[in-house]
């Protein structure tokens, strides 16, 4: 049986990077003497658990250099990644006008909000079925076109008591053998975990 593909975002999902060091915390990594990077609690365990059940990949809307350095620091060398994608694979465009109108969001044609969308049709071209792709991200707007594949997490901004990845590592294994992940309601995933 082919494993479901689990695509992970980086910033505010697995790590937090900031130009200003967080008080009383030692960064896990410093990039270019400019960015202080903090790993989300339970990150190492989360990756180990996920790789048992899923094929893993990374997709971030950050620059390629940045993404590659973070991936090298976060993922063990013995865990293969199906791909590591950066902003280059995102689609930078506006929301569809009909969505903005239907949602009642204020806009004008000269200043439509632009977003780095992660369109899973690009992953599908690699031979993956949409029914077997999950993507974990803290930014719902980036997954507008593929909300059925999304699992949203709260932003990580350096809280050492954060439990998101620990909870997610309990939830995700329940999905690994599902035939079509898109039909499952995943918005209340934390409630599901907390009931156990």
N, C-alpha and C positions, 0 to 999 in steps of 0.2 A: 504494500500500500504506500502510495506517495504521501509524504508528510505535507501538511498544510504549511504554507509560507507565512512567516510572521515577520512583518516589516516594522522596524523600530525607529522612531524619531530620536534625536539627540537632545537638543536644547530644551530645557524645562521639562523634559520627559525622562531622560536617563541622567542628565547632568545639568548643572547651572554654571554659566560662565559670565563673568562680570569684570569690568575694568577697575572696579573698586573692591579691594579685598573685603570679605565679610568679617566683621569683628569677632574675635575670639575663635576663629576657625582657620586651620591650616589648609590651604588649597591642596588638592590631590595632584594638580598639574598647573604649571604656568606656561602659557604660550606666548612667544615673542615678547616676553617681559611686559606684556600688556593685558592679557586675559587670565584671570584667576578662575580655575575650573574646579568645581566641587561635584563629586559623584553622589548620586542619590543613594540614601541608605538602602542596603540589601541588594545593591546592583550586581555584585559578583555572584551571589546565590541565585538571583533572578535569571541571569544569563545561563548559568549551569542547568537550572531547572528547564528553562525554555528550550535549550538545545537538545534535551532528551525527547521532546515531543514535536518540535517544529524544525523546519528549515528556516534559518535566520537570514535577515538582510537588514540594511540600514538605508534610510532615506531622510535626508535633512535638507532644509531650504537654505543652509549656510553655504559658504564657499568651499570649493574642493579641497584646498590646502587645510583649512580648518577641520573639515569633516574627516579627512584622512588622519590627521594628528589625533583627534579625539578617539577615533575607532582604534587606532594603534594603542592608545593608552587604556582603553576600556575593555576591549575584547581580547580574551586569551588567544594566543597564536594557534592553539590546537582546535579552535572552534571555527569551522569554515563559514564564510558568509556568501550567500548566493550572489549578492552584489552590494556595493557601497555607492550610493548615489548622493549627489549634492544638488545645489540649486540648478545646475545645468540640465537636470532631468525634470525640473518643475516647469510648469507653464505659468508665466507671469501675465495675468490678464484681469479683466474685471468680472464681477458676477454677471450672469445673464440678466438683461433688463427685465424680463418677465418675472424673475425671482425678486428683484428689488421692488418692482411694482406690487407683486402679490404680498410681500412681507411688510409693505408700508414703510420701507426705509426711505429716508429722504436722500435724494441724489439729484445731480444735474448732469447733463451729457458731457460737460467739460471737465468734471472732476469726479468721475466714477471711481469708487474704491478699487484698488488693484491688490491682488493677492497672489502669492506663490502657491498655486494649486499643485497637489500631488495626484495626478490622474493615473489610475491603475491600469488604464488601457495600455500604457507603456510597459507595464509589467506583464500584461497579458501577451504582448508581442514576444516575450521570452519563452512562451509556452505554458505559463501558469493559468489555470482556470480561475476566474473571479470567485467562484464558489469555494475555493480553497486558499484564499488570501485574507489574512487579518493584518491590520495596520494599527499600531499603538501610537497615539499622538496627543499632545496637549492643546492643539489648535484645530477645533472643528471646522473653521473656515477653510483650511487647506485641504480638507477632505470632502468638500461640498459635493463633488461628483461621485463619491464612493462611500457615502455614509453607512451603507449596509455592511461594509468591511471594517468599519472603524470601531476601535475601543478607545474612548477618551479618558485621559488621566488628568488629575489636577496639576497645575503648574508646580514645578519644584524650583524653589528660589533659595535653597540652602538650609532648610529646616532639618536639623539633625534628628528630630523625632518623626520625620515623615515615614509613613507606613505603606505608601502607594504600591511600591514594587513587591513588598511582601504579600499584600492582598492580591495583587495581580498574578503572582506566582501560584496562588491557590486557585484562581479562577481560570486562567488560560488552559491548564491541562484538561479541564472539562470540555474544551472545544476541539481538541486535537483530532478526534475521530469523526467529527460531524461532517456529513456529506456536503452541506451547503451552509457555510457560516453567514451568508448574507441574509438568510431568512430568520435568523435568531435575533431577538431583542437584546441588545447589549448595553443600552444606555443606563440601566440600573444594575450594572455588574457588581458594584460594591455591596448592594443590598443582598444579592445572591450569596456572596462570600460571607457576609456578616451573619447570615441565617445558619450557617454550618457550625 
